[in-house]
Amino acid sequence: MKMEDIQERALQLRTLLLRYQHSYYVTGKAEVSDLEYDRLFDELSSIEEKYPELKTPDSPTQRVGSDLTSDFPEVQHSIPVLSLDKAYSAQEVLSFMERCTKNASSEKLSFVLEEKIDGFSIVLYYRDGVLERAVTRGNGYVGNDVTANVKTIQAVPLRLTKPETLAVRGEVFLPKEDFERINLALDEPYANPRNLAAGTIRRIKSSDTARVPLSVFCYEGFWENSTPFYDHLHILRELKDLGFKVDSHLSCFCRTREEAEEKLRDAGLEGFAGSFEDLAEDIKKRSSDRPHLPYEIDGLVLKVNEIGQRELMGWTEHHPKWAMAYKFEAPQAEAIVQDIDVQVGRTGRITPMARISATELSGSVIRNITLHNQDYVDELELAIGDTVSISKRGDVIPAVENVTEKNSRGNTTWQMPSLCPVCSSPLIRKGAHHFCSNPSCPAREKGRLEFFCAKKQMDIEGLGSKTIELLYDRGYIKTIQDIFTFNWTSLIDREEGFGLKKTEAIEKAVKEAVKAPFRRVLVSLGIPEFGKKAVDLVVENGFDSMDRLLNEATVEKLSAIGGIGPVTAKYIVDSLHEEETLNLISDLRLFGLNMSEKEKEENTEDQIFAGQSWCVTGTFEHFKPRDKAMEEIKKRGGTEVSSVSSKTSCLLAGENAGSKLQKAISLGVKVVSEEEFLKMTGLFRKEESTGGESQPDLFG
Ligand code: IVH
């Protein structure tokens, strides 16, 4: 074949495949069979492989993504990518419409109501009809270039049907069904489709993005010089004609229904047509239709239809004055991020923390919120000064849900420092996290001590974080071993606040700690990924002594245990054999700590909960921390689940039980109170002398 013929064939294949992709992913109607599509695709791929010079940026083969890693350089937007003014009641939206109509007396105004897609905002830049760049919203002026990843989204046209130069705003989203399926298979599930979509757009390898069936709805177009259309409906029509996926659930409102019908007809669009008086009813209807949609929406957007009028109304720094978002749910709370700094954990892991103005949320005042790692911050595109909506995940841990208003100081997305804030050693990145490279970083040493002594581990009373910090800074204790060798009474007269009573109490607590069960000793070692859950699994699967663990546990054997993945298994095995850990274990053995499971002690109880799964929530009078209640359940044959589902046998609910209690009630799961639990387990002893009043008889 002559070169011109090959070139011609490549063009032909590209055009055909782009058309088939568009009909399948945008209009939802397949034009050819999968087999035929794959045949044409393979033919084009092999031509491009042989003649790379024939590869074009709009080739359908570019959608499969690449294994090359890419970062996301910051780029300047050529349009201001602003947000929307928002309302939380339909009444506010109606008032907005009234205000607009009053102020625009000389012109007949109309409005378009669209769905507010709950996804990830994106701007697609096209030059002469070819996708040149896809950029995240960022701070509205500067965003991240995520072109390679966005190209893998089939609903994003790589080439338009006309050689137009324009910027298009849209929302990348993941359909609910795909979210449920994908999320189930993830080790660390996402809270909602929006977060999964945002995480996917920021995958380092575009081949990873390609595996997630993201889609996009486009809702605004900005042409290079001025918009060549009279109204928004015609812009939407044009976007459709150019090959974009446009949400078909739209409504048009005019003074009369007939005028609205005429406008929709004129633009060649389908939708609901109504008079201004119909807006309230339509908002109501759309709110009740919301659960039946195949994708998530978090509200509706009412927009002035006439472009000339939009230009007259203009913009604030934050939003256009010609549109208003109606949000279905008011955020639980909003706060301004005053600062972001980092904390150094006991493993050296660096955790960014958002410092917010004191904000009340479900009964507590929140000042600090963890941001986990740089990827998390990037997904939110969070900068200092931004306003954020915050929630309490699982009713306990406060989390930043999303940025509701960008800062007006021009701050761009927060970046991790390059040095440890405590010891100034360089930070190194492993996976999603950054770590301090210095094993003797004071923050790490203090963190290890704190973790070891904390309630959930050795539970050494009197050695809380503040005391540890003071004793470490004064040079009394540095390592875990020091806790067992230090002469506590020597602090009397040397340190204020350390009298005989306090030091003797610490001494007693240290002696008690020596008796802690083997599983707690294992958790207290502070091995990453080897927390209570993993320890239970490992011990229950035969590794019930330190010697067995050290001599017999391999990555293969541990990862064969259901619930322990290969990454966790490797962490455990590697960390157990680190010199520092081996020294610690051998010293703890010398101090007399339990190095094996004492079966007699654990299993003397009747197995009344055998075969039952229990979830524990809330706070308890007799079980502090509440893990102690779970220990009692397990002693009696029950298993632990961390969330309530229809399969859960019982929920043990203490004071202030939140969403888990509600869920259990709605699913008909048996709810057990602390008092009932004490009776069921026999931990409650009747005191005859008090005339039948009951007294708990707990823990020996
Ligand atoms: S219009 C100037 N229309 O909501 C145009 N935005 O909370 C402003 N969004 O940043 C946006 N669906 O990411 C518009 N139908 C829709 C939308 C929509 C979702 C997002 C968009 C925006 C955010 C504001």
Residues whose N, C-alpha, C, O or C-beta is under 5 A from the ligand:
A	BS01	IVH	L82 S83 L84 E114 E115 K116 I117 S121 E171 Y219 E220 V301 P320
